[in-house]
Amino acid sequence: MTRRVLVLDTSVLCCLLNVPGKDTAGPPDDEWDHDRINRLLEREAGRNSTFVLPIAALIETGNLLHKPRTAGSSVPGPWSTICAMR
């Protein structure tokens, strides 16, 4: 029996976490969003697939969550907002 391995890159993690401005990926005729990725991950989990989260993808996604939404903006990104609520 072959085992499936899925490597989740930064664009997948951003879609999964609904990072503002990065919440879709792929070309217009094959667009991926939170719901589509979530369905795929649930299906693959049911098949006992292995998920790989590269450390670089985790760091990049964390940086995207932490930085302001637009360059030069004083509006905090989603992670900064969450941290400020503590």
C-alpha positions as CSV (number, residue, x, y, z in Angstrom):
1,M,0.0,0.0,0.0
2,T,1.3,3.4,-0.9
3,R,1.2,6.3,1.6
4,R,0.3,9.8,0.6
5,V,2.4,12.7,1.8
6,L,1.1,16.3,1.5
7,V,3.5,19.2,2.0
8,L,1.6,22.3,3.1
9,D,3.4,25.4,1.8
10,T,2.9,29.0,2.8
11,S,0.1,29.7,0.3
12,V,-1.9,26.7,1.7
13,L,-1.4,27.8,5.3
14,C,-2.4,31.4,4.5
15,C,-5.6,30.2,2.8
16,L,-6.3,27.8,5.7
17,L,-5.8,30.6,8.3
18,N,-7.7,33.2,6.2
19,V,-4.7,35.6,6.2
20,P,-6.1,38.9,4.8
21,G,-4.9,39.5,1.2
22,K,-3.5,35.9,1.1
23,D,-6.7,34.0,1.6
24,T,-6.9,32.5,-1.9
25,A,-4.3,30.8,-4.1
26,G,-4.0,29.5,-7.6
27,P,-5.2,30.7,-11.0
28,P,-8.7,32.1,-11.4
29,D,-10.0,28.9,-13.1
30,D,-8.6,26.7,-10.3
31,E,-8.8,28.9,-7.2
32,W,-8.1,27.5,-3.7
33,D,-9.6,29.0,-0.5
34,H,-10.1,28.0,3.1
35,D,-13.1,25.7,2.4
36,R,-11.6,23.9,-0.5
37,I,-8.3,23.3,1.4
38,N,-10.2,22.2,4.5
39,R,-12.2,19.7,2.5
40,L,-9.0,18.3,1.0
41,L,-7.3,18.0,4.4
42,E,-10.2,16.3,6.0
43,R,-10.4,13.8,3.1
44,E,-6.7,13.1,3.2
45,A,-6.8,12.7,7.0
46,G,-9.4,10.0,6.5
47,R,-7.0,8.3,4.2
48,N,-4.3,8.4,6.8
49,S,-2.1,10.7,4.7
50,T,0.9,12.3,6.3
51,F,1.0,16.1,6.5
52,V,4.3,17.9,6.4
53,L,4.6,21.5,7.6
54,P,8.0,22.9,6.6
55,I,9.5,25.2,9.2
56,A,10.1,27.8,6.5
57,A,6.3,27.8,5.7
58,L,5.5,28.2,9.4
59,I,7.9,31.1,9.8
60,E,6.7,32.8,6.5
61,T,3.0,32.4,7.5
62,G,3.8,33.8,11.0
63,N,5.5,36.8,9.5
64,L,2.5,37.5,7.2
65,L,0.1,37.2,10.1
66,H,2.2,39.7,12.2
67,K,3.0,42.4,9.7
68,P,0.6,45.3,8.9
69,R,-1.9,44.6,6.2
70,T,-0.4,47.2,3.8
71,A,3.1,48.6,3.7
72,G,3.4,51.7,5.7
73,S,0.1,51.2,7.3
74,S,-0.4,51.7,11.1
75,V,-3.2,49.2,11.0
76,P,-2.1,46.1,12.8
77,G,-2.2,42.7,11.1
78,P,-4.5,39.9,12.5
79,W,-1.8,38.4,14.8
80,S,-0.9,41.8,16.3
81,T,-4.6,42.4,17.0
82,I,-4.9,39.0,18.7
83,C,-1.7,39.6,20.8
84,A,-3.0,43.1,21.9
85,M,-6.2,41.5,23.3
86,R,-4.2,39.5,25.9
